[in-house]
């Protein structure tokens, strides 16, 4: 379901943290929410979605949000 | 599958581990057993062997912690990150940390320690995360995993064998079946009317039904029994055992196969076993026990062999005189092919093939004839 308003902001915050912790997104990317449609961030999102076996929408859809909230291992999925 | 960048791995096949501290969520021996079983998962498909040390620096240091715990990668409270581990190497490398804000359990009602430990120890051995959703090394925890049928996926086996090769004694690459056929081909499903048992014993208020390499564990609290590999609890116990019985006041279950007897206490395998059954005072002519049961009130243990039985005095630790006696004379209605026997609710339940006879010791007669798997809520 499409996210609205503060719910979207909260979702974007979780997404940014997830990409930073597990997919090597540079930490503290400023105004991540504004940049969510820029190609580097879309690429990152798609990389995550591909790794986790999700549809590669490049967007914060509900399946992606649901999987990001599942318990998991703290080791990154890509990178060192 | 993938390995850590640079494929770090242990340059030796014998690796030490230490359980530095414990979660309060589980009894200590459950934690010990979960870690041991998690290591065994990898041991079975590689040349690696593991030994536990209780002090000093081990290759793999296993600990439970909350939030900031010294490695600048703090845990995050309940949920989300459950644990993390480091690639092989000195110091913190190779170690596995578990978030003690989780509720650790030995079933799937909480976070299953065995499952998470098997995953984290995959990291400790050099595996990185896998994008294969069926793999143990997939990063997201799967609470729906059927523990009774747990096995590594082919992706996990390929991954760990890319680092260490197959087990040394197997002539060719060991492939763990990816279909859930962890049941032996000849082990029938739980509700098959033809199911029979090798041995049945109580254990701390539960009942264990042994069959080939597995056992069903029946607790009065749950309608469905759990199904486990014997070796996942007691690695040195034999499969296809002949008999088993619990001596309650010693908190010990004895397992019999051929002319040998083993002893276990909870998860622990007691030292000094197996021993010969003849140390109990059975004659040399007896080379195999069909079934056995120890009656707490009498402090006597009965060994059934073909059409006869012996009786052992647990207090005196010696066989009673004037035995063997005929089973038919003392247990009318019980035939000569007893597979297993256990006591519940004051009755003795004798198993023979797919049938079970409920025997009332006070009335001295068989009161019911049941299917052997009548305890399984089929």
Interface residues (C-beta under 8 A of the other chain):
Chain A: X22 X50 X51 X52 X53 X67 X69 X70 X71 X72 X73 X74 X75 X76 X77 X79 X80
Chain B: X4 X5 X73 X75 X79 X80 X81 X82 X83 X84 X85 X99 X102 X111 X116 X119 X120 X123 X128 X129 X131 X133 X139 X140 X141 X143
